Amino acid sequence: MALAIFQEVSIAFESFQAFGAVIGKGDSSFEPADLISNLISFYRIVKPELTEEVILNLSKELTAEQSVDVYRKYPGTFSDEKYKNRVFKPKYFPNEHCDGQPVFPKELNSIKPASKNSIFRDWMPIFDIHAGKPPISGSNKL
């Protein structure tokens, strides 16, 4: 249940950030690592044995120079729609620093989120207390 709620809130937050592109304040929503870094943080909290050291050992860490090299090979990584990541699965960028087929560590994929409508449901939107209908019906009173 906690993972499902956490994922829903993470998606909502990233969706709100998308308004930045509309109003000219940037386009940082759904960057390739956003949801994955959120997921890793979730696992670090609920599974304290997954320390930073353990997580780094589970993943193939690149040097800063290697990371910059990969970034330069994919211009627009943080703004181009084709690189946006709207799911909790890593988006991989093929490069010469990582060999073989990338595999997301099972330790960071061991909790299954509850399904919507199984044991939880959508809440009424907080700002739409009238369920999408005008609050006044035939009256001039507010």
Phi and psi in degrees as a GROMACS rama.xvg file:
@    title "Ramachandran Plot"
@    xaxis  label "Phi"
@    yaxis  label "Psi"
@TYPE xy
-60.7818  -41.007  ALA-2
-65.5081  -40.4514  LEU-3
-61.3012  -44.3235  ALA-4
-65.8192  -44.7193  ILE-5
-58.5983  -44.174  PHE-6
-65.8427  -41.2541  GLN-7
-62.6123  -43.3921  GLU-8
-66.7815  -39.5649  VAL-9
-62.2999  -43.2481  SER-10
-64.0035  -43.1776  ILE-11
-61.9342  -42.8042  ALA-12
-61.4956  -47.4607  PHE-13
-62.1321  -37.0949  GLU-14
-64.07  -40.7956  SER-15
-64.0666  -36.8929  PHE-16
-63.9656  -25.4593  GLN-17
-61.2158  -25.0391  ALA-18
-62.4885  -22.7174  PHE-19
-57.5598  -39.8377  GLY-20
-66.5438  -32.9158  ALA-21
-70.7064  -39.5838  VAL-22
-97.9956  6.47674  ILE-23
82.3779  23.9454  GLY-24
-106.065  12.9948  LYS-25
119.612  179.55  GLY-26
-142.855  60.2966  ASP-27
-95.7701  7.92182  SER-28
-77.1278  141.606  SER-29
55.2428  38.3023  PHE-30
-61.4258  155.637  GLU-31
-51.0285  -34.7364  PRO-32
-99.471  -4.20587  ALA-33
-55.4166  -60.89  ASP-34
-68.472  -33.0344  LEU-35
-68.0178  -42.285  ILE-36
-66.6413  -34.6706  SER-37
-61.8819  -45.0033  ASN-38
-62.4222  -42.867  LEU-39
-61.9704  -42.1474  ILE-40
-62.8146  -39.8983  SER-41
-58.507  -49.2567  PHE-42
-63.1524  -36.1104  TYR-43
-63.0443  -31.8398  ARG-44
-79.0924  -47.043  ILE-45
-82.3365  -17.5902  VAL-46
-128.672  83.2864  LYS-47
-57.3465  -21.007  PRO-48
-68.0638  -16.0738  GLU-49
-87.2708  73.9281  LEU-50
-73.6689  170.982  THR-51
-56.8502  -42.6383  GLU-52
-61.9074  -44.3859  GLU-53
-62.9771  -44.8177  VAL-54
-63.8292  -41.618  ILE-55
-64.1595  -34.7164  LEU-56
-69.9046  -29.5231  ASN-57
-73.9267  -25.4014  LEU-58
-109.907  160.69  SER-59
-92.5784  102.164  LYS-60
-76.041  133.588  GLU-61
-98.8441  155.661  LEU-62
-72.5877  167.781  THR-63
-60.1995  -41.3801  ALA-64
-64.1092  -42.2811  GLU-65
-64.3832  -40.9086  GLN-66
-61.5978  -44.0654  SER-67
-63.766  -39.237  VAL-68
-59.9795  -46.1792  ASP-69
-64.0894  -44.7439  VAL-70
-57.0011  -43.6517  TYR-71
-67.7923  -24.8237  ARG-72
-77.5074  -13.75  LYS-73
-126.864  73.3348  TYR-74
-61.0798  143.3  PRO-75
83.3899  16.185  GLY-76
-52.803  -36.0002  THR-77
-100.527  -1.26651  PHE-78
-128.784  -28.7347  SER-79
-72.8383  130.161  ASP-80
-56.0362  -33.2349  GLU-81
-65.9017  -17.0563  LYS-82
-99.6039  -6.23008  TYR-83
-61.5962  143.918  LYS-84
-123.613  110.36  ASN-85
-106.886  15.908  ARG-86
-131.411  165.029  VAL-87
-92.3533  41.9244  PHE-88
-127.816  138.228  LYS-89
-61.6157  146.022  PRO-90
-101.119  116.928  LYS-91
-95.311  144.743  TYR-92
-116.714  104.135  PHE-93
-53.7159  137.854  PRO-94
-160.522  166.888  ASN-95
-77.4007  -6.58333  GLU-96
-88.2594  -15.9364  HIS-97
-122.687  119.801  CYS-98
-103.203  154.464  ASP-99
82.0223  177.049  GLY-100
-78.762  122.333  GLN-101
-63.9481  140.951  PRO-102
-129.388  127.351  VAL-103
-75.4057  128.635  PHE-104
-56.9244  132.613  PRO-105
-61.929  -27.4791  LYS-106
-63.5226  -22.7693  GLU-107
-104.254  18.5796  LEU-108
-144.453  26.3073  ASN-109
-92.3847  -16.0269  SER-110
-100.482  128.347  ILE-111
-99.0668  127.272  LYS-112
-70.0606  147.34  PRO-113
-63.6655  148.171  ALA-114
-84.8622  143.427  SER-115
-60.5394  139.265  LYS-116
73.3189  1.01387  ASN-117
-85.5513  -58.5089  SER-118
-129.812  3.53305  ILE-119
-150.243  160.975  PHE-120
-135.594  173.411  ARG-121
-68.7882  141.711  ASP-122
-83.6816  156.683  TRP-123
-61.7534  133.066  MET-124
-53.4521  132.526  PRO-125
-61.5525  -33.4014  ILE-126
-96.6572  0.423681  PHE-127
-116.348  67.8032  ASP-128
-71.2325  -8.90156  ILE-129
-108.028  17.3328  HIS-130
52.2667  42.1486  ALA-131
78.9323  5.15621  GLY-132
-110.004  145.2  LYS-133
-59.0213  141.052  PRO-134
-73.7006  -16.6894  PRO-135
-108.432  126.478  ILE-136
-120.718  99.9762  SER-137
73.0086  14.3612  GLY-138
-126.142  150.837  SER-139
-93.3024  0.170121  ASN-140
-82.5199  146.767  LYS-141
